[in-house]
């Protein structure tokens, strides 16, 4: 149904931003505070919080309070598998193009 397609599109839209992908990649290593994520991704705190909010709305990350800090973690384990599939596909395309044009690594 159209409603299901809209939900799927919203999920992909949340993943279609380089900053959000960098935040997710950092969270693959484990739970992090916003400050830690900012250091790892080079993103400002307000920007990181905005992007983390989008990811949380889509159920991709979860947030918990830890004293004065908010800690984020991956809340949907399928996001890792999806990223691995996309990265693997891109790597194969890249390797095929390099082979086709005789380019060395």
C-alpha positions as CSV (number, residue, x, y, z in Angstrom):
1,X,0.0,0.0,0.0
2,X,1.0,3.6,-0.6
3,X,1.2,4.3,3.2
4,X,3.8,1.5,3.6
5,X,5.8,3.0,0.7
6,X,5.7,6.4,2.4
7,X,7.1,4.9,5.6
8,X,9.9,3.2,3.6
9,X,10.7,6.4,1.8
10,X,11.0,8.2,5.2
11,X,13.4,5.6,6.4
12,X,15.6,6.0,3.3
13,X,15.3,9.8,3.6
14,X,16.7,9.6,7.1
15,X,19.7,7.6,5.8
16,X,20.2,9.9,2.8
17,X,22.4,12.4,4.6
18,X,26.2,12.1,5.0
19,X,26.2,13.5,8.5
20,X,23.6,11.0,9.7
21,X,25.6,8.2,8.1
22,X,28.7,9.3,9.9
23,X,26.8,9.4,13.2
24,X,25.5,5.9,12.6
25,X,29.0,4.6,11.6
26,X,30.3,6.0,14.9
27,X,27.5,4.3,16.8
28,X,28.3,0.9,15.2
29,X,31.3,0.9,17.6
30,X,28.9,1.2,20.6
31,X,27.0,3.7,22.7
32,X,28.3,7.3,22.6
33,X,27.5,10.7,24.1
34,X,26.6,13.6,21.8
35,X,30.0,15.1,22.6
36,X,31.8,12.0,21.6
37,X,29.9,11.8,18.4
38,X,30.8,15.4,17.6
39,X,34.5,14.7,18.1
40,X,34.3,11.6,16.0
41,X,32.4,13.2,13.1
42,X,33.6,16.8,13.2
43,X,29.9,17.9,13.6
44,X,28.8,20.7,15.9
45,X,26.6,19.8,18.9
46,X,23.5,21.5,17.6
47,X,23.8,19.9,14.2
48,X,24.5,16.5,15.6
49,X,21.5,16.7,18.0
50,X,19.3,17.7,15.1
51,X,20.5,14.7,13.0
52,X,20.2,12.3,15.9
53,X,16.6,13.5,16.5
54,X,15.8,12.5,12.9
55,X,17.4,9.1,13.3
56,X,15.6,8.6,16.6
57,X,12.2,9.5,15.0
58,X,12.8,6.7,12.5
59,X,13.7,4.2,15.2
60,X,17.3,3.9,14.0
61,X,18.9,5.1,17.3
62,X,17.8,5.3,20.9
63,X,18.6,7.8,23.5
64,X,19.0,7.5,27.2
65,X,19.9,10.0,29.9
66,X,23.0,9.4,31.9
67,X,23.3,12.2,34.4
68,X,23.9,15.4,32.5
69,X,24.6,13.5,29.3
70,X,22.5,11.9,26.6
71,X,23.9,8.6,25.3
72,X,22.9,7.2,21.9
73,X,23.0,3.7,20.5
74,X,21.8,1.9,17.4
75,X,18.3,0.8,18.1
76,X,17.6,-1.1,14.8
77,X,20.3,-3.7,14.1
78,X,19.1,-4.0,10.5
79,X,20.7,-0.6,9.7
80,X,24.2,-2.2,10.0
81,X,23.2,-4.9,7.6
82,X,21.8,-2.4,5.2
83,X,24.9,-0.2,5.3
84,X,27.1,-3.3,4.8
85,X,25.0,-4.3,1.7
86,X,25.3,-0.8,0.2
87,X,29.0,-0.5,0.9
88,X,29.7,-3.9,-0.5
89,X,27.7,-3.1,-3.7
90,X,29.6,0.2,-4.2
91,X,32.9,-1.6,-3.6
92,X,32.1,-4.2,-6.3
93,X,31.1,-1.5,-8.7
94,X,34.2,0.5,-8.1
95,X,36.4,-2.7,-8.5
96,X,34.6,-3.6,-11.8
97,X,35.1,-0.1,-13.1
98,X,38.8,0.0,-12.2
99,X,39.3,-3.5,-13.9
100,X,37.4,-2.4,-17.0
101,X,39.6,0.6,-17.5
102,X,42.8,-1.1,-16.5
103,X,43.4,1.1,-13.5
104,X,45.7,-0.1,-10.7
105,X,44.7,0.1,-7.0
